[in-house]
């Protein structure tokens, strides 16, 4: 019997007709019988079913005065336990909210439980609820988001010898942060994190009405929000960065995935620390602004791209060009900019998804710039533009707020190429060979991610990972990059 059916049955026992016929004690007797029976089932079935039985037990307990308080405390404890689980807790939260709603007539603490559950739901979607600082007492349990920092998932507070700055999160919310470079150099910079909204698109495949063997591609869109800041590069040129909170994901692709390569195996869990990532690939305007800054190690060609346009992504740049860009940007801003590790890139691209694309099981040229003469999965052919497009042209991002993660230009990552994931790092760091690390003469292949305007869709998958010589730049106008910044998340 499902909790909903059980609750409905017990609710019927509260009707005047039932109580007139059987008396008020019959309800309590039935509830006690149900609770005892479920307790017996919990002791005779595997742990995998304990959540199901616990819900049924609560359904009976809320009808018994001597057990209602215990049920409310257990529900509150379950909610509080989700605070540190991030997106992994969304399914369990939905289940608990459904149960709280079902038990509403019997719960003395319904309002507090539901209000906290709603705030927690906003929190688990990477947003800050309006009442983030509010706590709710449910008998002996204190429900609060305050035991973690304002954005869940950040590293714990540490003490360092450094300047103190203020990070504003908008709407009157502020965080005091200590910023420092890996060298220990103190920084005194006003860094403002502001909330922005964007549209997320997902692809749904449905059988057609006439021919059930064929599928119809449906694009679903919804609004989402994230936090980031804008770096001023001068002369009206800006670099938008998006906050990516820490978390774990399964890196690589399953062998059953279309287009899978052995280099994408074995799949393995990786835990990534929080960082900031460029909302878009680096544009030609941004490249030109940074290329005009003082040289750090190597010269930069001011206008290397084949397809011209200030808002198009910069292309025809080598891996070393991209590294020089990051070093000049770091020197200019006093913040630590670099190329992403491929683990950071894939984590950011997937944004909580496990499908081949963050859009879903397939991809369409209505949402990304790639060679539409080819198809993937149950998708259909589309357009082939034969050139790059201005960043953000398709006006859709992934759940983290990042644009153009599939197609347009390949994006350099920091890692050396390895033929598979055997012995790969699991902490999100770049996988670089120690003998060649930071060697300016190193010509070992480096990783590329995301696909380009010339790629067939299989190469645009979240898990696809080809490589190229880091010294070469005249690469068919398809190699670009985006930057990450790690120093701002040391809260």
N, C-alpha and C positions, 0 to 999 in steps of 0.2 A: 504494500500500500504506500503510495507516495505521500510526502508530507502535506501536499495540498489537499488530497482526498481525506487524509486523517484529520486535518484541521477543519475541513468542511463538515465531516461527520461529527466532530466534537462540538462545532458551532451549532449544529442542529439540535444537540442535546440542551442548549441554552434557551431554546425557544419556549415561549409560554405554554404552547401545546404539550411539549415533551415534559416540562417540569410539572405541569398540572396532572399529567398521567402517571409519571414515574417518580416525581419528587426530585429535590435538588441534590440529594446525596448520590443519586444514580450516576450523574455526570462525573463526580469525583471518583467514584468506584471504577467507572470505565476508563478514565484517564490514568488511574493508578495501575489498572490491569495492562493497559497499553504500554505504559512506561516500564513495568516489570518485564513484559514480553520483549521489548526492544533491548533492554539491558541484557537479557538472556541471549538475544541474537548477536549483540556486540561481543559476547564472550565466546561465540562458536563460529564466527566468520573471520575471514582474513582482514588484515589492517586496511587493505585497499577499499573496503566498504564502510569503514568507520565513519567517514563524513556523512554518508547517506543515513546510517543508523542514528548518528548524533542529531541530525535534523529531525528525525522522527521522534527521538526522545524529547527534544525541546518542545515539539508540538504537543506532547502530553503534559510536560512539566508546567507549562504556562497556565494550565487550567487548575493546578494544585497550589493553594496558597503557600504551603510549606516548601514548595520547590520552585515557585516562580522567580524568586530572587536569585536562586542559583542559576537558573536558565539565563536570566538577563546578564548576570556576571559572566557566564561562559560565552555568550554571544559578544559581549563587550571585549573580552579577552581575545577572542578570535579576530575582531576588527583591529584591535591595537597591534596584533601580531602581523598584520598586513602592511604596516607603515614602512617597514624596511625592505619589502619584497619588490617594490617597483612595479613594472608592467606585468611581472609574473603573478601579481596578486589580483589582477583585474577580473579574472574568471571567478575566483573565490569571492571577491567582493560582490559581484553580481548575484552569486548564490545567496550570500548573507543578506543582501538588500531584499531579495525576493522573500526570504524567510521572515525578515522583520515585518514586511508588509503583510504577509499571511497571518502573523501572530498579533497584528496591531490591536485588535479588540481586547486582548488579554494582557498586553504589556503595559506596565505602569511607567516604564522608561522609554516608551516608543519615540517620543520627540527627540530625546537626546541621542538615542541610538541612530535614528534616521538622519539627523542633522550631521552627526560625525561621519556617517557612511557617505553622505553626499559630498562633504568636504574631502574625504579620503579619495573618492572617485575622481575629483578634480586633480588632486595631488598625484595620483597614479598616472595621469595623462600628461605629466611634465608641466603642469600649470600650478599657480599659487592661488588657493581659494581665498575669498575675501576675509574669511574668519580663520585664517591659518594659525593665529595665536590663541584662539579660543580653546579651552579645555572643557570636557564634560565629565562629571562624576556620575557613574552608574554603580551605586552601592559601593563596593570596595575597589572598583576599577576606575582609574583615571584615564580618559580618552584624550589624547593630545598629539599634535604633530610637532610639538616643541622639542622633543628629545632628539630630533635630527636638525640639520641646518635648514635654512629657508628653501633650498632646492635639494631634495633628497638625493643621495648618491655621491655627494662631494666628500673628499678626504676629510678626516677629523681635524679639528683645530690643533695647531701646534704653536709653540712659542719660538720666535726668531728675532734677531736683532735687525729691525727694519722699520721703514716708515709706515705709518698707518694712513690708509685712504678710505674713502667712503664709496661704496657701490650702491647706486640707487636702482631699485627694481620697479620704479614707477608706482603710481597710485599711493604715494606716501610711504612705501615700504623700503627700508634701507638695510644693508648689511655692512658691518665693519670688516674689512679684509686686509690682510697683510700680503703684499706682493713682493716677490723677489726672484732674481734670476738664479740659475743653477750655480753660478759662480759665487753667490752670496751678495752680489751688488745690490744695494738698496735702491728702491724705486719710489718716487713720489709722483703719482699720476692719478688724475681723476678718471675713473673708469665707470661708465654708466651703462648698466644693463637695462634694456627696455623691452617690453613685451611687444611682439608683432604678430599679426594674424596672416594666414595664408590658406590657400585651397589645396587640399589633398585629393588625388584621384586614384581610384582602384578599378581594376577591370574584372567584370563578372562575365562568365561564360554560361549561357543558357541554351538548352535545346530549342531549335525553331519549332513553331507550332505545326508547320506542314511536314517537315522532314525531321524526325527525332534524331536522325544520325548526324545532322548538321547543328552547328552551334551559332548563336548570336552573341556578338561582343557588345557588352553594355558598360559604359563608363559611369561609375558612381562618384560623385564629388561631395566633399564636406569641408567645413571650415575647421581650422585648428590653430593653436597658438604656441609660441615658444619665446625664449629670451635671447637677446644678443646685444651687440654694440657696434657702433660704426667708427672705423678708424679714418681720420682725416689725413689724406695724402697730399693736400695742398692743391690750389688752383681748381677747386670744385670737384676734385676726384676723391671718391670715398671707397673704402673697403668694408663690406658688411660681414660681420662674424656672428656665428650662431653657437649658443651654448649646447654642448652635448654632454649629458650627465653620464656618470660611470655606470657600468652594467656588464652583464655576461651574455654571451651568445654562442651559437654553434657556428664555427667558421668552416668554410668549405662547402661542397655540394654533395648530395647523395649520388651514388653510382647510377641510380635510375633517372636522374635529371637529364633531360635532352641537352646535348652539347657538353655534357660532363667530360672533363679531362682528368687523367690520373694525377696531374699536378694539384688538383683540388681535393685530394684525399691524403690521409684519412681526415674525416670530419673530427673536430675537437673543440672542446669548450675553451673560450678565451674570456678573461675578465679585463675590461678596458677602463682605465681611469678617466675621469672627466677632462674635457678639453673644449676648446673653441675651434670651429671650422668655418672656412669661407662659405658663405651662402651660395656663391656661384664659383665656377672656375675663374681664375685670374683673367681679367679683361685686358684688351690692348691699351686702354687708357691707364689702368693701374700699372701695367708693365712699363709704360713710357714714363710715368711719374717716378717709379722706383729706379728705373734704369738711369735716370738723371741724377740720382744720389751718388755720393762718393763711393768709389770702388773699394771692395773689401779684399777680394782675391783675384777676380778675373773681370775682364771687360764684358759688357752686355750690349748687344746690338739694340739700338733704340726702337726699331720697327721691323721685327723679323717675320711677321705674319704674312702669309700668302693672301688670305681673304681679309681685306681691310675693313675696319670699322671699330670705333672706340669701345662699343659695347659687345663686340664679338670676342670670344675667348682668344687669348694670345696662343699662337701655335708656331711650329718649327723652332722649338726651344729644346735644348738638351737637358739631361738630368742635372748637369753641373750648372747650367744657366739658371734652372729653377732653384738650386741650392744657393747660388749667389744672390738671387732675388730675395730669398728669405733672410739671408745674412744682412743685406742692406736694409731691409725693412725692420729687422730687429734693432740694428744700430740707430735707425731713425726714430723708432717709437719707444725704445727702451723696454720692449716686450719681446719675449722669446718666440719668434716665428720659425717654422720649419715645415718640411714636407710631412704628410701623415705616414705612419706605418701602414702596411697593407691591412693589418688587423683593425686599426682605427678606421681606415677607409671603408672596409667591408661592414664593420659595425655601424658606421654612420649611414652607409647606403641602405642597408637592410632596414634600419630604424624599427627593429622589433619584428620584422617579417621573416619568414623562412622559405618563401616562394622564390622562383628564379629571378624575379624582378620585384622591386618594392611596390609596383603596380598590382602584382598578382602572378598568375600562372603564365601570362603572355604579355606582349607589348604591342603598341600600335604607333604609327607615325603621327597620330593625332596628339600624342603625348611626349614624343621624343624624336630626336634627329638621328636617324640611322638609314641604312640602305633598305628601303621598303620593298625592293624586288624580292626579298627573301622573307620567309615567315618563320614563326616559332610556335610550337605546340598547336593549339587550335586557333591561332590568330590568322589574320588574312593579310594579303599583300597591301602595300600602301605607297606612299610617295618616296622618291629618292631625290633629295634636294641638290646633291652633289656639291655641297659647300657647308661651312659652319653657319650657325644662326646666332643672333645676339643672345646673350645669356638670359635665362628666364623667359624666353619667347613663348613657351607653352603654358606659362602661368600656373603650373602645378608643381608642388614640392612633395617630398616624402613626409612622414610623420614627425621628423625632426626639424623640418623647415628648410631642407637643402634642395636646391634645384639642379637639374641637368646631371644627375648622377648616372643616368643611362644615356650613352650616345654623345654627340656633338664633338668632344675631343677626348682622346685618351688622357688619363691623369697620372703623372709620375708619383710613385711612392718611394719612401726612403730605403726600402729593403733591397738587399741583393737577391737575385733569383735563386731559388732552390726548386728542385724538380718535383718535390712533394712536401707534405707537412710533417714528415717524420722528424721528431725532436724539435719541432717549431716552438717558439716561446708561447706561453699561455697567459702572459701578463699584458698583452697589447703592445709591447715594445717592438721596434724595428728589428728584423732578423738580418744582421749584418755579420759577415765573416770578420773575425777579429783581426786576422792578418792584413786585411785590406781596409779596415774601418778608418775613415777620415784620411785616406790616402788619396791625394789629388791626382795621382797617376793611375788610380784604379779604373780599369775598363771592363770589370765584370758586369754582366747584365743586371739591370735594375727593373723593378716591377712597374707595370702599367695596369690601370684599372678603368672600368666603365665603358669601354668601346668608344667609337667615334662616328662621324657622319658617313664614313666609308665602310663601316662594319656591318656584317649581317647580324641579326638580333641575338644569335647565340653567343657572340662575343661581348654583348652588352649586359650579360647577366651579372648579378651581384657577386657571384663566385668566380667569374672568369678572371684569369691572371696570366696574361702573356708577359713578355720581357723584351728589352731592347738594349743596345749598346748605349751607355750613359754619355758617351762623348759626341754622338752624332745628333745633329739637330735638323738637317734638311730631310725630314721624314714624311714627305707627302702631306704636309700641312694638316696633321692630325694629332700631334702630341702637345698637350698643355699640362696644366696642373692647378691645384688649389692648395691653400695654405692652412695650417693649423697653428694654434697658440695655446701653450700649456700653462704659462705662468699665472694667468688670471684666475685659475680655479683652485689656488692654494688658500682655501678659506679655513 
